[in-house]
Amino acid sequence: MSVSNAQPVGIRENKLDTFPKLLLDNAIHLGKKTAIREKYLGIWQSWTWKEMTDQIRSLAHGLAAIGFKRGDKLVIIGDNRPRLYWAMAAVQCLGGVPVPAYQDSAAEEFQYLLDHADARFVLAENQEQVDKTLEVKDRCPKLEAVIFDEPRGLRDYERSHLYDYDNIQEMGRKFQAENPNFLDQEIAKGNGEDIATILYTSGTTGKPKGVVLSYDNLLITARNSIKRDNLKQDEEILAYLPMAWVGDNIFSYGQAYVAGFCVNCPENSATILEDLREIGPTYYFAPPRVFENMLTTVMIRMEDAGWLKRKMFDYFMGIARRAGINILDRKEVPISDQILYAIGKILVYGPLKNTLGFSRIRLAYTAGEAIGPDIFDFYRSLGINIKQLYGQTEAAVFVTMQPDGEVKADTVGTPAPEVEIKIAENGEVLYRGPGVFQSYYKDPKATAETKTEDGWVLTGDAGFFADDGHLKIIDRAKDVGKFNSGAIFAPKYLENKLKFFPQIKEAVTFGHEKDFSVAFINIDLEAVGSWAERNNIPYASYQELAGHKLVYSMIQECVEKVNSDLIADEKLSGSQIRRFLVLHKELDADDGELTRTRKVRRRIIAEKYGVLIDALYSDKDRCFIETEVTFEDGQKGSISADLQIRDVKTFSPQALAS
């Protein structure tokens, strides 16, 4: 089956086919409008499009002064900062290629990216990132210069290859005075087919791959999605997700340049929720885990509230569940519910949205994993227009989008503008469209394995179209297996159902070529810790809380609820989980168990915890394990535990009916 949304949107402005050309145009037509803000020492600072363009010009000229040339790569590592975004534009003005890196990359991961990308230059946000760069510099022979943004702590560093961002800009102003037409001429040389950026994948199955995206990929996709969602110049967005992630390159960079809306950078990761409330964005993206954590925080606070507040909250949330989504979708609702919902807005929904920072949100997106239907419906019932999309780095984000009025918790929408989708015979989802990547950098074999000669991309995801034309994603195609009975085993589907519970932060399931499913569970320390405090259960560490018998009983109830839900699905009823254990440590990217975008590395987990898997498929009720861990300072250590293994109740349709 093939579905497409191939109508062109007609906004392909040939003269504005690169970000630098858009920048100059915005400086003329939107010069006095605020382009970007940053919170620094508790105060929001703003730059207009004209001011930002001047900053970028100085930086671009400065890079040219220290030898940056067309085709060179600048690796950018740090949090979301205006000066780091400006560096992306400055590099593009010179015909170079920005390569953002995940700010929490370990030194070895960062070294691989620097070496693979052939980077001559690095822009590091602060001392931490400079130290990381200098640690691996000797193993990256092409690396010549390191530029730092924040000078704190770097006064006594040897400076032969270190450059202060401010000094680069000062050099740039001198270079500009001597070469007044240089930058405009360089910008004019660019075109839509040029490489705009290289974004490295998270490396779920091996080494990260460099996804080469052109200006056409990013700008046409940005223009199409802006028109589809009717985004305006007056939108406000909070840029807090990694700059190395493709979504940030579209939402905080591509769409911002095309639509001309304002991007806001939080002070740091610890102040994001406070900064979110202060800005009150109109356009917002977050992975499901962020929405889940917010809801967990709300429910914890409500459990600590007085009985009157709890009563009022429960009553009006009942009204919201009954009428809120229909009101949002402009469907018919009884007048009595409309009146009660209006009262709920004043007493509950409005204050709650204000606390979350969602008072002004006109459009919110979530993607990356399935979001729990109850969580999804909770936000929509408050009147928040949260929708799901399905995307990939290789697509410049958008493969499918949910149209207004057709938003469902169990689908990811219809094809994005100009995107075609088809389902292969083996159930794999394929797509092609304007966002399809050029290649994997220096990896023609992987490119040929992923992208056909006629432009179809093999997603690696298994899915199907529902009767209404909306796409449903089941699992990674390579992860879909079979039990010994021949029944389908979809681990990600099971894991997502487990993670719908606020007590469960992460889950990994096993069952391929086995008789039944088993699961590893990570508890959510905040949610379970709050429960423990309310119930006077003392604990000194994650490991101690995770092993508590009452916590095990709580998690067992969650697993059994998943099993009872699976009965309704004919294809997946045989996937019920028979046994589980709660891991003694949280799965961690620093230990290689998760990618930097928190995707499970199944092969590594299966190898590392093989003894636990074997125990789950035996008659043991306990299993000892010692595990190597990486501490925050990079030091290695080990922790050991004697883990409980619990059997879980399973259900048959007859038993459930009775």
C-alpha positions, 0 to 999 in steps of 0.5 A: 500500500502506498499513500502520498501527500505530494501536492507542492506548497508553492513557496520555493523561493529560488532566491532564498535557497540558503540560510545565509540568504534568508538571514540577509533578507530577514535583516532587511524585512524583519530588522527590528523584530526580536530573533533570539533571546537568552536568559543569562544570570536570571535576565533575558537578553534579546537580539533583533534580526538586524543585531543578530545578522551583525553578530554573525557577520563579525564571526564569519569574517573572523573565521575567514581571518583564521583560515576557514575556507569553503567546504571546511567543517566546524564542530559545535558542542555545547548547550543551546546558546545564541552564539552557537546558533550564530556560529552555524550561520557564520559557517554557512555564510562561508560555504562551510558545514556546521556539525553539531555534537551532543554536549554530553558525548563522552571523549571517545564519542566526541573523538570519533565525530571529530575524526570522521567529520574531518573537522579543522575547527571546533567551537566549544561552549565552555571549559568542560567542552574545551577540556574534552576537545583538548583531551582528544586533540592529539588523536585528531590530526586534522583539528587545528583550532578550538574556539571557546564561548565562555572564558571562565576557567580558561585564563591560564590555558596555552593559547597557540590553538585556542581562540576566544569567541570575542577575539574572533569577532574583533578580528572579523570586524577588522577583516570586514573593514579591509574586505567589505564585499567579501562575505556578500560574495561568499553568500551569493555563491551558495545554492540550495543543493549545497550541504547545509549540515551534517548531523550524526545519528545516535548510533543505536546499532553501531557507530554513529553515521553522518547524515548529510542534509542540503539547504533544499532538504531543510528549507523546503521541509521547513516551508512545507511544515510551516504552511501545514501548521499555519505557523506565524512570525509571532510564534515563540519557541524554547530551544532546549533540546540538543543542537545535534538533534535534527528536530532542533535544526528544523524547529529552532533554526530552519523554521525560525529563519523561514517564518521569522519567529523568535527562539528562546534559549534557557539559562541551563538545564536546571531552569528549563521549567522556570524559563518555560513558564516565563516565556510561555511559548506558542509552539513547543516540542518535547519527546514523550518522556518530558510530557510524562515527567511533567504529568508525574510532577503534577500528580505528585503535587496533587497527592500532597495537596489538601482534600478540597483541592484534590476533590476539585481537581478530580471533578474538573478533570473528569469534565475535561476527559469527557468534553475537553478533547471534543471542544478542542477538535470543535465537535459538538458538546452538550451546553452543560459540559461547555459551561462546566468546562468554562468554569474548569478553565478558571479554577483548574485548567488555566492555573495548571497550564500556567504552572506548566508554562503552557498558557499560550501554546497554540501547537505542540508536538511529540515524537521519538517514542509512542506516548501513552494514550492517557497522557496524550489525552490528559494534555489535549483535554486541557485544551493543549493542541498536542499532536504526534509526528513520525520522522527521522534525521534522514527525512529532515524530521517530517515523514507524517504529521497529524492534521488538526481534527484528526489527532489520535493517540495510536497513530502518527498521522498522514504523509507530510506535504510532498512526502510519499509513503509505502509499506513493503511486503515485509511490513517495513515503512518506506518514504521519499520526499524533499527532506530525504538526505543526500548520503551518509558522510563517507559511507556509500555502502550504508547509504545504498543500504538505506536509500534506493536509487529512486529516492525511497528511504528504508526506515527500518520501522514496521508499520501499516496504514489504518483504514482512515489512512493514518500510519501506525508504527509497531516496532523497529522491523529488525526487532520484531521477532517471533515466539517459538509458537510462531506468534509475533513478538514486538518488544518496543510495543511492550516497552512503550506500554510499560513506560506509560506508567509513571513508576516505570522510567525504562523497560527492555523486553525479551522473547524472540525464539522463546516461549514467552516474554520477560522484562527488565524494569527501571523505576522512575526515581522521582515518582517512586521516591515521592511514593516512598516518602508519603508511605514512610519507606526509608531508602538511601539509594536507587538500588535500595529503593528498586529492590524493596518488596513493596516497589516490586509489588507496585511494578508487578501490578503495572505489568499485570495491567499491561498483560490484561490490556494485551488480551484485546489485541489478537496479534499481540495477546501471546506477548504477555510478560511472564516474569520480570526483575527491577534492575539495580541501576538505571540504564545509562548512555555513559555505560553504553546501554542507551544512545544519547537520545535515550534509545535502548541498545538491545544488543549491548544490554543482552550481552551485558546482562545475559546472566539475568536473561538466563535467570528469567528463563529459568526457575530461579527467584533470585540472581546475583550480578556485578556490573561495571558503571561509569560515574559522573566524573568519568571514573569506572567502578562496579556495583553488585546486587542479588536481584529478585525475580517475580512471576506475573499473572497472565490472562486468557480471554475467557478468564478476563470475561469471567 
